[in-house]
């Protein structure tokens, strides 16, 4: 496993521009391996010019769970918010709200509660997958305390979010 982490971190994440899919796959595998020695390479990959690759690095860092990655994840989330506000997230990267939910969820998983308002907002997203990602992140933190169904009609989702906000 150590050799695999070294090769993926030191070689695969360094593939040139035309190999974004391979860099993304390397991030996914590193996330599966959950080896903290991959964190520095994944942190560097958060700056990848290909948004999809950086997003996979975010996912891997969340799964590894090393709190040392939190400042880099905060910067990635801000980068993503800036790209989204400028309409500069390429369609090939995925659905913007899903990417934002993933980034905020990664921050929350590593202990940064300042992203909770972002996740709460994404519970009301029109994107099914974004709601599910935000809900899973919130549920991991708050357990069954969050009485919310990501598949409920919009009015029910809004009511559940308002109830939760009133209690917190």
Backbone torsions as a table, in degrees:
resi	resn	phi	psi	omega
1	UNK	NA	-40.9	179.8
2	UNK	-59.8	-42.3	179.7
3	UNK	-64.6	-39.1	179.0
4	UNK	-64.1	-42.3	179.1
5	UNK	-63.7	-42.1	179.3
6	UNK	-63.0	-44.4	-179.7
7	UNK	-66.9	-45.7	-179.8
8	UNK	-64.6	-42.4	-178.4
9	UNK	-72.6	-42.3	-173.0
10	UNK	-91.0	-20.2	-177.3
11	UNK	-118.4	-57.8	-172.8
12	UNK	-63.1	-37.3	179.8
13	UNK	-73.8	-10.1	179.8
14	UNK	-99.2	4.4	178.3
15	UNK	-55.5	147.3	-178.1
16	UNK	-70.9	177.0	-172.0
17	UNK	-47.9	-41.1	-176.5
18	UNK	-71.4	-1.3	-174.9
19	UNK	-116.8	38.6	-178.2
20	UNK	-60.1	-39.8	-179.4
21	UNK	-62.1	-36.3	178.4
22	UNK	-70.8	-38.3	176.7
23	UNK	-64.3	-41.2	178.8
24	UNK	-63.3	-43.3	178.8
25	UNK	-63.0	-39.1	177.5
26	UNK	-61.4	-41.3	177.3
27	UNK	-61.4	-44.4	-179.4
28	UNK	-60.6	-44.6	180.0
29	UNK	-65.5	-42.1	178.0
30	UNK	-61.2	-37.5	175.6
31	UNK	-63.2	-40.0	177.9
32	UNK	-63.9	-37.6	-177.8
33	UNK	-73.2	-25.8	177.2
34	UNK	52.9	41.0	-179.7
35	UNK	-99.9	119.4	-176.7
36	UNK	-62.5	-19.2	178.8
37	UNK	-67.4	-14.5	178.1
38	UNK	-85.0	-9.9	-174.2
39	UNK	-57.2	-48.1	-178.9
40	UNK	-58.4	-41.3	179.2
41	UNK	-67.9	-38.7	178.5
42	UNK	-69.1	-37.2	176.0
43	UNK	-60.2	-44.5	177.7
44	UNK	-62.6	-34.3	-178.3
45	UNK	-71.7	-19.6	174.1
46	UNK	-60.3	-19.0	178.2
47	UNK	-95.0	7.0	179.4
48	UNK	-55.4	137.7	179.2
49	UNK	-67.0	-18.9	177.7
50	UNK	-90.4	112.7	-174.5
51	UNK	-57.0	-39.3	-179.2
52	UNK	-62.5	-38.3	178.8
53	UNK	-66.8	-46.0	178.3
54	UNK	-60.5	-36.9	179.0
55	UNK	-65.2	-39.7	176.1
56	UNK	-65.7	-35.1	176.2
57	UNK	-64.5	-40.3	176.5
58	UNK	-58.6	-47.8	179.6
59	UNK	-59.2	-44.7	-179.3
60	UNK	-62.8	-43.4	180.0
61	UNK	-63.6	-38.5	177.4
62	UNK	-62.9	-41.3	-179.2
63	UNK	-70.4	-33.5	177.7
64	UNK	-70.1	-40.1	173.0
65	UNK	79.3	20.3	179.8
66	UNK	-81.9	115.2	-176.6
67	UNK	-62.1	-19.2	177.8
68	UNK	-63.5	-19.3	-179.7
69	UNK	-83.4	-7.4	-173.8
70	UNK	-57.5	-47.7	179.5
71	UNK	-57.9	-39.2	178.7
72	UNK	-67.6	-37.9	177.3
73	UNK	-66.6	-35.8	176.2
74	UNK	-63.3	-42.9	178.0
75	UNK	-64.8	-40.5	178.1
76	UNK	-61.2	-44.9	-179.9
77	UNK	-60.6	-43.7	177.8
78	UNK	-64.1	-40.7	176.6
79	UNK	-59.7	-45.2	-179.0
80	UNK	-65.0	-41.5	176.6
81	UNK	-61.6	-41.1	178.2
82	UNK	-64.2	-45.6	178.3
83	UNK	-60.8	-43.2	-178.9
84	UNK	-64.1	-43.3	-178.6
85	UNK	-66.9	-25.8	178.1
86	UNK	-90.5	-0.6	-177.1
87	UNK	65.9	30.3	-173.7
88	UNK	-107.6	15.2	175.1
89	UNK	-86.7	116.5	-178.5
90	UNK	-64.8	145.4	179.7
91	UNK	-57.4	-31.5	-179.4
92	UNK	-65.4	-17.0	-179.9
93	UNK	-78.8	-21.9	-178.2
94	UNK	119.6	-173.7	-178.4
95	UNK	-76.4	128.0	-174.7
96	UNK	-55.3	-48.8	-178.5
97	UNK	-61.7	-34.3	177.8
98	UNK	-67.1	-44.7	178.6
99	UNK	-61.5	-41.9	178.7
100	UNK	-65.7	-40.1	177.8
101	UNK	-64.3	-40.1	178.7
102	UNK	-63.6	-44.9	-178.6
103	UNK	-65.0	-46.0	178.9
104	UNK	-65.6	-39.8	178.2
105	UNK	-63.2	-37.7	177.3
106	UNK	-63.5	-42.8	177.8
107	UNK	-61.1	-45.2	-179.5
108	UNK	-63.9	-40.2	179.6
109	UNK	-61.1	-29.6	179.5
110	UNK	-94.6	9.5	170.9
111	UNK	101.4	6.3	-178.6
112	UNK	-93.0	99.4	-177.4
113	UNK	-79.6	-6.1	179.3
114	UNK	-67.0	-13.6	-179.9
115	UNK	-91.0	-0.9	-178.8
116	UNK	-57.1	-43.4	177.7
117	UNK	-58.8	-34.9	176.5
118	UNK	-63.3	-45.3	-179.8
119	UNK	-66.0	-40.6	178.5
120	UNK	-60.3	-43.8	177.2
121	UNK	-60.9	-37.8	-179.5
122	UNK	-73.6	-16.8	172.7
123	UNK	-64.3	-19.0	180.0
124	UNK	-103.5	8.2	-179.2
125	UNK	-60.7	151.0	173.5
126	UNK	-77.2	-7.5	-179.9
127	UNK	-94.1	117.9	-178.6
128	UNK	-53.4	-49.8	-175.5
129	UNK	-65.4	-36.4	177.7
130	UNK	-63.0	-42.7	177.7
131	UNK	-61.5	-41.6	-178.7
132	UNK	-65.8	-43.7	179.6
133	UNK	-62.9	-45.6	179.3
134	UNK	-62.7	-43.2	-179.8
135	UNK	-63.2	-44.7	179.9
136	UNK	-61.9	-39.7	178.3
137	UNK	-64.6	-43.8	179.6
138	UNK	-67.9	-40.4	-179.4
139	UNK	-66.2	-36.3	177.6
140	UNK	-62.2	-32.1	-178.6
141	UNK	-86.7	-42.7	-171.2
142	UNK	-109.2	-3.4	179.0
143	UNK	63.2	-146.0	-176.7
144	UNK	-75.0	-1.1	178.8
145	UNK	-59.5	-28.3	-180.0
146	UNK	-90.7	99.9	179.8
147	UNK	-86.6	88.2	-171.6
148	UNK	-146.5	139.9	176.1
149	UNK	-120.2	111.9	-177.5
150	UNK	-63.2	-15.0	-179.7
151	UNK	-101.8	2.6	179.3
152	UNK	-70.4	161.5	175.5
153	UNK	-59.5	155.5	-176.3
154	UNK	-52.2	-42.1	-178.4
155	UNK	-63.7	-39.5	178.8
156	UNK	-68.4	-39.3	178.1
157	UNK	-62.8	-45.7	180.0
158	UNK	-61.2	-43.2	179.3
159	UNK	-61.4	-43.0	179.4
160	UNK	-63.9	-41.1	178.8
161	UNK	-65.2	-44.0	179.5
162	UNK	-62.9	-40.4	177.7
163	UNK	-62.3	-45.9	-179.5
164	UNK	-63.0	-42.8	179.5
165	UNK	-63.3	-37.6	179.6
166	UNK	-63.8	-29.8	-179.8
167	UNK	-84.8	-16.2	-176.8
168	UNK	-119.3	NA	NA
